[in-house]
Amino acid sequence: MMLGFLLARAGVDVVVLEKHADFLRDFRGDTVHPSTLEVMHELGLLEEFLKLPHQEVRQLGGQIGEDFLQLADFSHLPTKCKFIALVPQWDFLDFIADHARRYATFKLITEAEVVDVIEENSRIAGVKVKTPGDDLEVRADLTIGADGRGSIVRDKAGLQSQVFGAPMDVLWFRLARKAADGEQTLGRIAGGKMMVMLNRGDYWQCGYLIRKGELENIKTRGLEQFREDVVSVAPFIGDRVSELQDWDPIKLLTVRIDRLRKWYRPGLLCIGDAAHAMSPIGGVGINLAIQDAVATANILAERLTRNTNSLADLERVQLRREFPTRLTQGLQVFLQNNVIHRVLGNPDFNLPGPMKLFNRLPFLRRIPARIVGVGFRAEHVKVGSADYTDSAD
Ligand SMILES: Cc1cc2nc3c(=O)[nH]c(=O)nc-3n(C[C@H](O)[C@H](O)[C@H](O)COP(=O)(O)OP(=O)(O)OC[C@H]3O[C@@H](n4cnc5c(N)ncnc54)[C@H](O)[C@@H]3O)c2cc1C
């Protein structure tokens, strides 16, 4: 959606195909990081964006057994917004789509499911699309596979990926939040269990980590035992854990880290999760996808308006974005293997001594804040705006 917006804004004819009727779906992460907010600022949309209902996370911390760890402090970032904005993904997508629609060059077709690519002379010439009405063929000079971690585009185009293991999955659910709970977005580790709690105003969005593939065992042990496990890691929610009445509102995120070896073929480029599914560690998936979109628009927009994009341009996008993706995924794999793997099922896990330095030396908190908030290669909007069709400028 972001790339569609940026390209349409630069005067490129764009069709965005979305298989669902709208964007209102299960929780898929709400973390809009300072790097993405900076992009919104560069687009002149920040003020309006921040009018959407949101919460602002300025610090990240963790309760590890008896110890509290203050891990990240965003207040020193060299960005306009020194916080993570928690905005539901559907609000974010609707916002971008509404702005994109102001350009005559933008078209969004919903209930349009891509089922295959069109291949002609070893080149991807577009996609085959299933709709509630007729099936369509959408032809394009360049097809972008931005269809997420289960990308059909990358599969049908035969792009190969490397899969990196993940020792955990995540169960996401909501529990009511009370004013007395405190504000801070927290990771919690206790008794071999781990949970993340995002402050969403009147509720907590909870992410409870389990060993990969353990869900069926957890279900067999029963909901009451699960509720007890949740309370053991966050005792203050004991008075409302009964809100979890059945398994329905508890959604499984199967954690996956993978990356395409080659993100492109003649006529096709994959970005975002379709090119590299991210672990939820750091909540960076949305932001990396946005950064990919910005880099792609910077590199390709002008070429696309002149219809001169080449395979070398697609390679440039991969070269530009593979480096931050590799580093981020490398760090995620390291943390999965060295922290999460050691925590889950190990009641004796305590805060490692060196980590206590984050509490004593506040400047250290700037490092995780930088990695999470901005990432390894910040992209800036360089591509201009062609013609607005309303008063948005
Ligand atoms: C439960 C969960 C929690 C997460 N939490 C976080 C978090 O806290 N922070 C964070 O940054 N990231 C989080 N993520 C990851 C984040 O959602 C992704 O990294 C990010 O959305 C990737 O963006 P994308 O545009 O590449 O793909 P997606 O956001 O997956 O978008 C792909 C789009 O393509 C559509 N689509 C798919 N297949 C087709 C098809 N065949 N035809 C047409 N349309 C299709 C989908 O409906 C979807 O709208 C989470 C993911 C999940 C599942």
The ligand as an ORCA input file, in Angstrom:
! r2SCAN-3c Opt
* xyz 0 1
  C       0.059    -11.868     14.791
  C       1.124    -10.971     14.219
  C       1.708    -10.004     15.012
  C       2.675     -9.154     14.478
  N       3.186     -8.177     15.269
  C       4.005     -7.238     14.732
  C       4.419     -6.101     15.476
  O       4.077     -5.935     16.641
  N       5.192     -5.186     14.859
  C       5.599     -5.329     13.565
  O       6.307     -4.450     13.043
  N       5.237     -6.401     12.840
  C       4.429     -7.345     13.374
  N       4.024     -8.405     12.633
  C       4.553     -8.540     11.280
  C       3.916     -7.553     10.348
  O       2.516     -7.716     10.340
  C       4.514     -7.759      8.961
  O       5.926     -7.791      9.033
  C       4.133     -6.628      8.035
  O       2.742     -6.452      8.025
  C       4.649     -6.934      6.636
  O       4.058     -6.076      5.726
  P       3.804     -6.552      4.237
  O       3.100     -5.419      3.584
  O       5.053     -7.071      3.646
  O       2.840     -7.799      4.359
  P       1.322     -7.906      5.020
  O       1.160     -6.843      6.018
  O       1.212     -9.314      5.384
  O       0.444     -7.516      3.790
  C       0.189     -8.401      2.748
  C      -1.157     -8.017      2.163
  O      -1.348     -8.777      0.998
  C      -2.641     -9.351      1.027
  N      -2.554    -10.609      0.282
  C      -1.965    -11.748      0.669
  N      -2.055    -12.678     -0.292
  C      -2.721    -12.095     -1.308
  C      -3.142    -12.548     -2.597
  N      -2.885    -13.782     -3.015
  N      -3.797    -11.684     -3.398
  C      -4.071    -10.412     -2.977
  N      -3.715     -9.944     -1.776
  C      -3.040    -10.774     -0.956
  C      -2.963     -9.559      2.493
  O      -4.350     -9.638      2.713
  C      -2.310     -8.327      3.099
  O      -3.197     -7.213      3.146
  C       3.081     -9.291     13.138
  C       2.518    -10.275     12.335
  C       1.537    -11.116     12.864
  C       0.918    -12.159     11.962
*
